[in-house]
Amino acid sequence: MRLLRLFLCILGMSFFILSCNKRPSFQDSVMNAKKQDSIKATGEMDVFNDCPMMGDAVKEDVRDLNLLKNRYIFPQESDFNREITLQKIIAPGNDAERWNTSQAAEITGYIYDVKPGGVETCNCKTKDIEKRDTHIEMVLNPMESGSTQRVIVEVTPRFRKIMQDKNINWTTRGIRDAFLGRWVKVQGWMFFDTEHDDEAENTNPGRPRNWRGTAWEIHPVTSMEVVQRPKLPI
């Protein structure tokens, strides 16, 4: 009996160690998004602009993507992968497993374009620009800004409201005025947009109509700050 108890104790410890070392999965990230109540950014925003976190998507996989897009908690220091840089995000190669959506990142680059995001299920297909995401394109070098060199970062309506409460203008117009054509440090959550991985150079190389370098994004953006031009490459 004593040997049996010892065996069960060792077995339990093994499972505990394995669970501690387990890399967070996409589903873990989705569950974390569903359990945001522990770290609210500001107020109750699970439903915002009459749109729930999963938007109005019908397909379960898209609903899960929307839950990640619409996260409205600020990452803690322990969430950041400090090895992630814009240069590493845009590096060639199939990058579907390169990063993890449970990670946050801080990257620095040149803001090539700022415009309203599309009509998407994450925002219940609203046509109101200020209730849609702000689509921001970053590049490593403004002299090499072809479409397949761009990384997308997005400001969401929920974080726009959070910043508004801090008297910070994160409207699409406000972001364009403050950051377009400048070097900017961006923080936020890593997100792999499977809805666009067939239009990204890293996951569908050589497609003539590719309009982005990677399906990885920072989405949502939680911080933006103008910085001095860094030494290239970043």
SVG drawing of the C-alpha trace seen along z (x, -y; Angstrom):
<svg xmlns="http://www.w3.org/2000/svg" viewBox="-27 -65 48 67">
<polyline fill="none" stroke="black" stroke-width="0.4" points="0.0,0.0 2.9,-2.3 4.5,-1.7 1.1,-2.3 0.7,-5.7 4.3,-6.6 3.6,-5.6 0.4,-7.7 2.2,-10.7 5.0,-10.5 2.4,-10.1 0.5,-13.2 3.7,-15.3 4.6,-14.2 1.2,-15.4 1.6,-18.7 5.1,-19.4 3.8,-18.6 0.8,-20.9 3.1,-23.7 5.3,-23.4 2.5,-23.1 2.6,-25.8 -0.6,-27.8 -2.8,-26.7 -5.2,-28.6 -8.0,-27.2 -6.3,-28.2 -6.3,-31.8 -10.0,-31.6 -10.8,-30.4 -8.8,-33.2 -10.7,-35.7 -14.0,-34.1 -12.8,-34.5 -11.8,-38.1 -13.8,-39.0 -10.6,-38.6 -8.9,-41.6 -11.4,-44.2 -9.9,-47.1 -12.7,-49.5 -16.3,-48.6 -18.3,-45.8 -17.6,-45.6 -18.5,-42.1 -21.3,-43.6 -20.2,-46.9 -22.0,-48.9 -24.8,-46.3 -22.2,-43.7 -21.0,-40.7 -17.4,-39.6 -18.0,-36.9 -19.7,-39.4 -22.4,-38.1 -20.3,-35.2 -22.1,-32.0 -19.2,-29.6 -17.6,-28.5 -14.0,-29.0 -14.8,-32.6 -16.6,-33.2 -13.4,-32.1 -11.3,-34.4 -13.6,-37.3 -13.3,-36.6 -9.5,-37.1 -9.9,-40.2 -12.2,-41.8 -10.1,-41.1 -10.1,-44.3 -7.7,-43.5 -4.2,-45.1 -1.4,-42.5 0.7,-42.1 4.5,-41.9 4.3,-38.1 2.3,-38.0 5.0,-39.7 7.3,-37.7 10.2,-40.1 11.9,-38.2 9.2,-39.2 10.2,-42.1 8.8,-43.5 11.8,-42.1 11.1,-38.6 7.4,-38.8 8.0,-39.6 10.9,-37.1 10.2,-34.8 8.9,-31.2 5.7,-29.5 5.0,-31.2 1.7,-29.7 3.3,-28.2 5.9,-30.9 4.1,-32.7 1.2,-32.1 -2.0,-34.1 -1.6,-34.0 1.4,-36.2 1.7,-39.9 4.4,-41.8 6.1,-45.2 7.3,-46.1 8.7,-49.3 8.2,-50.3 7.2,-52.9 3.5,-53.6 2.9,-53.3 -0.9,-53.6 -3.9,-54.1 -7.4,-53.5 -10.8,-52.2 -11.1,-48.5 -13.5,-46.5 -17.0,-45.5 -16.4,-42.4 -18.3,-40.0 -16.2,-40.9 -18.1,-44.3 -21.4,-42.8 -20.9,-44.1 -21.4,-47.7 -20.9,-50.3 -20.2,-53.0 -16.4,-53.7 -16.0,-54.6 -17.6,-51.2 -15.1,-49.3 -11.4,-48.5 -8.7,-50.8 -6.4,-49.1 -2.7,-50.1 0.1,-49.0 3.7,-48.9 6.9,-48.4 10.5,-47.9 11.8,-50.5 9.7,-53.2 12.0,-52.8 10.9,-49.1 7.2,-49.3 5.8,-46.8 2.6,-45.1 4.4,-41.9 6.6,-43.8 3.7,-45.1 2.5,-43.9 -1.0,-44.7 -1.9,-46.0 -5.4,-46.9 -7.1,-49.2 -10.6,-47.9 -13.7,-49.9 -13.4,-48.6 -9.8,-50.0 -10.8,-53.2 -13.4,-53.7 -10.9,-52.8 -8.5,-55.5 -11.3,-58.0 -12.0,-57.6 -8.3,-58.6 -8.7,-61.6 -6.7,-59.9 -8.0,-60.2 -7.9,-56.8 -10.4,-57.4 -9.2,-56.4 -8.7,-60.1 -6.9,-60.8 -4.5,-57.8 -3.8,-58.9 -3.0,-62.4 -0.8,-61.3 1.1,-58.4 1.0,-58.2 4.5,-58.6 6.2,-58.3 8.2,-55.7 6.0,-54.1 6.3,-51.6 3.2,-49.4 2.1,-47.0 -0.7,-44.5 -1.9,-40.9 -0.5,-38.6 -3.2,-37.3 -3.0,-35.0 -5.7,-35.9 -6.6,-32.6 -9.2,-34.5 -6.2,-36.1 -3.5,-33.5 -4.1,-32.7 -3.3,-36.4 -0.1,-36.6 3.4,-36.1 4.6,-33.9 1.8,-31.4 1.0,-31.6 4.3,-32.7 4.3,-34.0 0.6,-34.8 0.5,-37.9 -2.3,-39.5 -0.8,-39.0 -1.3,-42.3 0.4,-41.5 3.6,-39.9 2.1,-37.7 -1.2,-36.7 0.2,-37.5 -1.0,-40.8 -1.0,-42.8 -4.7,-42.8 -5.9,-44.4 -3.3,-47.2 -3.2,-48.3 -0.5,-51.1 1.0,-53.3 3.9,-55.8 5.9,-57.9 9.7,-57.1 12.9,-58.3 13.9,-56.6 15.8,-53.4 18.9,-52.1 17.9,-49.7 17.3,-46.8 15.0,-46.9"/>
</svg>
